[in-house]
Structures are given as structure tokens and as C-alpha cells.
Amino acid sequence: MFVFVLNCGSSSFKYQLLDMRDERRIAAGLVERIGMSDSVLTYEPESRERIKETFAIADHAAAIRCVLDRLVDVNVGVIKSLADISAVGHRVVHGGEDFSGSVLIDDGVIAALEKNVPLAPLHNPPNITGIRAMMSALPGVPNVGVFDTAFHATMPPESYMYAVPYDWYTAHHVRRYGFHGTSHRFVSERAAAILGIAPEKFNCITCHMGNGSSITAIKGGKSYDTSMGMTPLEGIAMGTRSGDVDAGIIKFLGDNTGMSFADIDNALNKQSGLYGVSGVSSDMRDIESAARDGNIRARLAIDVLRHRVLKYVGAYAILLGRVDAVVFTGGIGENAIDFRASVIERLGALGIGLERSANDVRGKEAIVSTPDSRVKAMIVPTNEELVIARDTRDIVGAA
């Protein structure tokens, strides 16, 4: 069974084709700058050289057709016919309160996604565009939606409710939803398997840290609380997002600077976080390099991020009562050796000791705490596409 996985943005998308007989990725790539004269298509077939092309691609439908053509190309293809594709799995950012798990997509599901556009105006529309384009390109092939928010549907009301007028929730669905759910789900399940603990007995804190970052408390294998909220802006500091701020800042800036709501929202989402504090970059690699060269603001950005991570991990440890592991994933979590070490060194109160030699690794599964640590510190590279492909296989197989 071959499953095509699509992660669609407003002017780009990532894709993978997986052979679910052995869960092997046989092709992957990216299409960027859709709708422009210099669109870029990257195609990487299994065990062969990557192909990168630049040409005009009018829209998502045309981009998908270009990718499908390469999958069956006589020279660079990886399957004999498009009929070999059994199903398509879509990453969908926001399912609101409508979806607590992955679903087979039909007209009713699409209508629910459209209803939830106000909750994710930048993400759900391109997700819907990708779904419609795949339905047109591969008529009759089932499509499955896998939601970033679904894993967090198990949060109890005390975790997801804001202390605001209750009718904001009932009338406008103002509540915490959480994101990166497929990543938190994958790494928590994998960490439990590595440690030999049944998922339903596994308590952990997962730290998905990249340009977008979130931390989740997982109790008995299920999301209990998470740092992101109604939008991906809440939580720890990120690449360009502020994370938690005093909501009163918005009125203060409006009253005293003349900034509009749109200006402030743009600044909090695109000009803040590591970039806003450091003034250097949103990329941790650049910031760490600048800090080593003596840049004070770069050093401050790293300190702010570490402080926020420790606050959430500490709070979640109290909420869970018992913690089996703290798990790091994502671009920073998997690769920023020095930053990860600086966090783990401060987790002694949880019974974690850092094994420095084990921590000297990037992008690989590892237990990086000392053997006598009461709570394990771990690296588990995330694989959201595999989660999407697995759910797609299971749902289509059960249909």
C-alpha cells in the first residue's frame, strides 16, 4: 500500500510517498513559490540523486500534477502507475472541537474545516486547497485528514479553559487547542517503546522545539496540557513568535504608539521570539554562533528560551505528579547540543543527571541522562509524516 502525504501551505507544500508494507519513504520533496514565475520543485526519489527544478507553476493543482508526474516518470519515478497510490493523508492544522482524531475526508469534513477557518485563517485555507487539489488529481482515491489539534483533545477542561467570560467559549470557541499534536504523539509513543513502558502507563514531558515550539504534558499516553493555546502564539519563545505575553501590552502599544491590532499581531508573530530579542536571526544556529562571538542580545535570547522551557517543564512535572521522561525533538530539540545540555543540567530537581558524552549527538534517538537518573532525558527525532501515513492506512483499511 502506497500512501501519499501532503503538508500544504499558502504558497508551498511538502510531500512524501511511503510504502506502508515496511513504512519506507520512497520519495519526498517540496514545492515552493507556487503561483510565481520562478516556482521551485524539489524531488528526491529513494536511493537516487535529488532533482531541483525552477519554472512557473500556476497553482496548487498544477504543482501536485507536476509531483505526480515525476512519481511515475520512466526515468526518475518510483511507482509504475498513479493507480498504485492507495490513499492520501493530509496534515490539517486546526480541527477545532469537531475532530478528536483522524478522519476520512468527505463533504461534511470539508464543511467543518471551512467553519473552523476563523480559528486558523493562515493555515486551514491552504490545507483545504490541498485536499481539493488531490481529490481532483486522483479521483476516487480516499483522502484522510490528520489534525495538529486532535492529540490535545484529551485535555481536561481545567487545562483548556481560559479564565475569561464563559460566553467567549460557548459563543466564539475561545479556548486552548494546542498544536504539533502529531509530533508530540509520535515522540511520546516512541519514547515509551524505547523505555519498555506501556503507553497507558507512561507519563512524560515532550519538548517540540524548532522555529515553532511547544511543550506537552502527557499523562497515561494522552495529552494532559500543552503550551500553545487557541493559536500557535502562546507558550514558550519561538523563532519569531513571542510566546506568553501580558495581554495588556496590546492596549498599551495601541494607546502609546498608534500601532493597529494588525501591526501588533504581526510583530508578535513575525518579529518577536529569538529573532526579536537577539536582533540576529530566528535560527538557533546563528544565535549560538553570535553568542559565542560575544553578542549580548544573542546570549539573552538563549537565556530567555531556556528560562521559559524550564518554567513549563517544572510546572508540568508538578501537574503530572510522576514523570518517566523528558523528551526533546524538533530542529532545536534534536540538534542544539549545548542548549539541550544547559536545560537538562537545570533539571536536577526532577532526578535527571546529564550524561555529556551521550548528549553529544544530533538527530538520533538517544537517552542522554545518567544511568542512575530517576527521570530519563531523551532525544527522539520526530516523524509527523509517518504518523499521518499510519493513520491514513488504518482508516482506509477499516473503511
C-alpha positions in Angstrom: 0.0 0.0 0.0 1.4 3.4 -1.1 0.3 6.5 0.9 1.0 10.0 -0.4 1.4 12.5 2.4 0.7 16.2 1.8 1.5 19.2 4.1 0.1 22.2 2.3 0.9 25.9 2.9 -0.3 29.0 1.2 2.4 29.1 -1.5 4.3 25.8 -0.9 3.8 22.2 0.2 5.9 19.3 1.4 5.2 15.8 0.3 6.2 12.2 0.8 5.3 8.9 -0.7 5.6 5.9 1.7 5.4 2.2 1.1 3.4 1.1 4.1 4.4 -2.5 3.7 7.6 -1.6 5.5 6.9 2.1 6.3 9.7 3.1 3.9 9.8 6.6 2.4 10.4 6.1 -1.3 10.1 9.7 -2.4 9.9 13.1 -0.8 10.2 16.8 -1.7 9.0 20.3 -1.6 7.3 22.7 -4.0 7.9 26.4 -3.2 6.8 29.8 -4.6 3.6 28.4 -6.1 1.9 31.0 -8.4 5.2 32.7 -9.3 7.3 32.5 -12.5 10.2 31.1 -10.5 8.5 28.3 -8.6 10.9 25.6 -7.3 10.1 21.9 -7.3 12.4 19.6 -5.3 12.0 15.8 -5.8 14.1 13.2 -4.0 13.5 9.6 -5.1 14.7 6.8 -2.8 18.4 6.0 -3.3 18.8 8.5 -6.2 20.1 12.0 -6.6 17.8 14.8 -5.7 16.3 16.8 -8.5 15.7 20.6 -8.2 13.8 22.5 -10.9 12.8 26.1 -11.3 9.8 27.0 -13.6 6.4 28.6 -13.5 3.8 26.7 -11.5 0.4 28.4 -11.7 -1.4 26.9 -8.6 -1.5 24.0 -6.1 -3.4 21.8 -8.6 -0.6 22.3 -11.2 2.1 21.7 -8.5 0.5 18.5 -7.4 0.3 17.3 -11.0 4.0 18.1 -11.5 4.9 16.0 -8.5 2.6 13.1 -9.5 4.2 13.1 -13.0 7.6 12.6 -11.5 6.5 9.8 -9.3 5.6 7.8 -12.4 8.3 9.1 -14.8 10.0 6.4 -16.8 13.5 7.7 -15.7 13.1 9.0 -12.1 9.7 7.5 -11.0 9.3 5.2 -8.0 5.9 3.7 -8.9 4.6 2.2 -12.1 1.2 4.0 -12.1 -0.7 6.5 -10.1 -3.2 3.7 -9.5 -0.6 2.3 -7.1 -1.4 5.2 -4.7 -4.0 3.8 -2.3 -4.7 6.8 -0.2 -3.7 10.4 0.5 -3.0 11.7 4.0 -3.2 15.4 4.8 -1.8 17.4 7.6 -4.6 19.8 8.7 -3.7 22.4 11.3 -7.0 23.1 13.1 -9.9 20.8 13.7 -11.5 22.9 16.4 -13.7 20.9 18.7 -15.1 18.9 15.7 -12.3 16.4 15.5 -10.7 14.4 18.2 -8.9 12.0 15.8 -8.0 11.5 12.2 -10.9 11.1 9.7 -11.8 10.0 6.2 -12.5 13.2 4.3 -15.9 13.8 2.8 -18.0 16.9 2.0 -19.1 17.1 5.7 -15.5 17.1 6.9 -14.6 19.8 4.4 -17.5 21.9 5.5 -16.3 21.6 9.1 -12.8 22.7 8.1 -14.3 25.7 6.4 -16.2 26.5 9.5 -13.0 26.4 11.5 -11.1 28.8 9.2 -11.6 31.7 11.7 -9.6 29.7 14.2 -6.7 29.2 11.7 -7.0 31.7 8.9 -3.5 31.3 7.7 -3.4 27.5 7.8 -6.8 25.9 7.2 -7.5 27.5 3.7 -4.3 26.1 2.1 -5.0 22.8 3.8 -8.4 22.8 2.2 -6.9 23.8 -1.2 -4.5 20.8 -1.0 -7.4 18.4 -0.2 -9.5 19.7 -3.2 -6.5 19.5 -5.5 -5.7 15.9 -4.5 -9.3 14.9 -5.0 -9.2 16.4 -8.5 -5.8 14.8 -9.4 -6.7 11.4 -8.0 -10.4 10.9 -8.3 -11.8 8.0 -6.3 -8.7 7.8 -4.1 -9.6 8.2 -0.4 -8.2 11.2 1.5 -7.6 11.3 5.3 -7.3 14.4 7.5 -4.8 14.2 10.4 -5.1 17.2 12.7 -2.4 19.0 14.7 -5.0 19.7 17.3 -6.5 16.2 17.6 -4.0 14.7 20.1 -4.8 17.5 22.5 -8.5 16.8 22.5 -7.9 14.7 25.7 -7.0 17.8 27.7 -9.4 18.3 30.7 -11.4 21.5 30.9 -9.1 22.9 33.6 -6.3 22.7 31.0 -8.1 24.1 28.0 -10.3 26.8 29.5 -9.2 30.4 29.7 -10.3 32.4 32.7 -12.4 34.8 30.6 -16.1 35.4 30.3 -17.6 31.9 29.7 -19.7 33.0 26.7 -16.4 33.7 24.9 -16.1 29.9 24.9 -19.7 29.0 24.2 -20.3 31.6 21.5 -16.9 32.0 19.9 -15.0 28.8 20.8 -12.3 30.8 22.7 -10.2 28.1 24.4 -6.8 26.4 24.3 -6.5 23.8 21.5 -2.7 23.1 21.2 -0.7 22.2 18.1 2.2 19.9 17.0 -0.1 17.1 18.1 1.2 14.5 15.6 4.8 15.2 16.7 4.0 15.0 20.5 2.1 11.8 19.8 4.8 10.2 17.8 7.7 11.0 20.1 5.8 10.1 23.3 4.8 6.7 21.8 8.4 6.1 20.6 9.9 7.1 23.9 7.6 4.7 25.8 8.6 1.9 23.4 12.3 2.6 23.9 11.9 2.5 27.7 9.7 -0.6 27.6 6.7 1.1 29.3 3.2 0.6 28.2 1.8 3.8 26.7 -1.2 3.9 29.0 1.2 3.9 32.0 3.7 6.4 30.5 4.0 10.0 31.8 6.3 12.3 30.0 7.0 15.9 29.0 7.7 16.3 25.3 9.6 19.4 24.1 9.0 20.0 20.4 11.4 22.8 19.7 12.1 24.4 16.3 11.0 27.6 14.6 7.6 26.8 16.2 7.9 25.3 19.6 5.5 23.7 22.1 5.8 21.6 25.3 3.2 19.0 26.3 2.5 17.2 29.5 1.4 13.6 28.6 -0.3 11.5 31.2 -1.0 7.9 30.6 -0.1 8.3 26.9 -2.6 11.2 26.4 -2.2 14.9 26.2 -3.0 16.5 29.6 -1.8 20.1 29.0 0.2 21.9 26.3 1.9 25.3 26.0 0.3 26.5 22.8 -3.2 27.8 23.1 -6.1 28.9 20.8 -3.3 29.9 18.3 0.3 28.9 18.0 1.4 32.2 19.5 1.0 31.1 23.2 3.7 29.3 25.1 7.5 29.4 25.1 9.5 31.8 23.0 9.9 30.6 19.4 11.8 31.6 16.3 9.8 34.7 15.5 6.8 34.3 17.9 6.8 35.9 21.3 5.1 33.1 23.3 3.4 34.2 26.5 3.0 37.9 27.0 0.8 40.1 29.1 -2.4 40.7 27.1 -2.4 44.3 28.4 0.6 45.0 26.2 -1.7 45.1 23.2 -3.8 48.0 24.5 -0.6 49.8 25.9 1.0 49.7 22.4 -2.1 50.8 20.7 -2.6 53.7 23.0 1.0 54.9 23.1 2.4 54.1 19.6 -0.5 54.2 17.3 0.1 50.6 16.2 -3.0 48.8 14.9 -4.2 45.4 16.1 -2.8 44.0 12.8 0.6 45.7 13.4 0.9 44.3 16.9 -0.3 40.8 15.8 2.3 40.8 13.0 5.0 41.9 15.4 4.2 39.2 18.0 4.1 36.5 15.3 6.9 37.5 12.9 9.2 40.0 14.7 9.5 38.6 18.2 10.8 35.4 19.8 14.5 34.6 19.3 14.7 37.0 16.4 13.1 39.9 18.3 15.3 39.5 21.4 18.6 38.7 19.6 18.2 41.0 16.6 20.4 38.4 14.8 18.2 35.6 13.4 15.3 33.3 14.2 17.7 30.3 13.7 19.3 28.9 16.9 22.5 28.1 15.0 23.0 31.7 14.0 22.2 32.9 17.5 24.5 30.4 19.2 27.3 31.5 16.9 26.7 35.2 17.7 26.6 34.4 21.4 30.0 32.7 21.2 31.3 35.8 19.5 30.2 37.9 22.4 26.8 39.2 21.2 25.0 40.1 24.4 21.5 40.1 22.9 22.1 36.7 21.3 23.1 35.4 24.7 20.0 36.9 26.2 17.7 35.2 23.6 19.2 31.8 24.6 18.7 32.6 28.3 15.1 33.6 27.8 14.3 30.5 25.8 15.9 28.2 28.4 14.1 30.0 31.2 10.7 29.6 29.5 11.4 25.9 28.8 12.3 25.2 32.4 9.2 27.0 33.7 6.9 24.8 31.6 8.8 21.6 32.3 8.8 22.3 36.1 5.1 23.2 36.1 4.2 20.1 34.1 6.2 17.9 36.4 4.0 19.0 39.3 0.8 18.6 37.3 1.7 15.0 36.3 2.9 14.0 39.7 5.2 11.3 38.3 7.4 11.8 35.2 9.1 8.9 33.4 10.9 11.0 30.8 11.6 14.5 29.4 11.8 14.1 25.6 13.4 16.6 23.2 12.5 16.8 19.5 12.3 19.2 16.6 15.2 21.2 15.0 16.4 22.7 18.2 15.5 19.8 20.5 17.3 17.3 18.3 20.3 19.3 17.2 21.2 22.1 19.6 23.6 20.1 21.8 24.8 22.9 24.0 21.3 24.4 24.5 19.8 21.0 25.3 22.6 20.3 27.8 22.0 23.7 29.5 18.3 22.7 30.0 19.0 19.2 31.3 21.7 20.5 33.7 18.9 22.5 35.4 16.6 19.6 35.8 18.3 18.0 38.8 15.3 18.6 41.0 13.4 16.1 38.9 16.1 13.5 39.4 17.8 14.0 36.0 21.5 14.0 35.5 23.2 14.8 32.2 25.4 12.2 30.5 27.5 14.6 28.4 29.0 12.0 26.1 25.5 10.7 25.3 24.2 14.2 24.7 26.9 14.9 22.0 24.6 13.8 19.2 22.3 15.3 16.6 19.2 13.9 15.0 19.4 10.5 16.5 17.5 8.6 19.2 19.4 8.7 22.5 19.0 8.5 26.2 21.1 11.4 27.4 20.6 11.2 31.1 22.9 9.3 33.5 22.0 5.6 34.2 21.0 6.4 37.8 18.6 9.2 36.8 15.2 8.8 38.2 13.7 10.5 35.2 15.2 9.9 31.8 16.1 12.7 29.4 15.8 11.6 25.8 16.2 12.7 22.2 13.6 11.2 19.8 13.6 12.6 16.2 10.0 13.4 15.2 8.3 11.9 12.2 4.9 13.6 11.6 4.6 12.2 8.1 4.8 8.7 9.3 2.0 9.4 11.8 -0.1 10.8 9.0 0.7 7.8 6.8 -0.1 5.3 9.5 -3.4 6.9 10.4 -4.3 7.1 6.7 -3.5 3.4 6.2 -5.5 2.4 9.3 -8.6 4.5 8.5 -8.7 3.5 4.8 -8.2 -0.2 5.7 -11.1 0.0 8.2 -13.4 1.8 5.8 
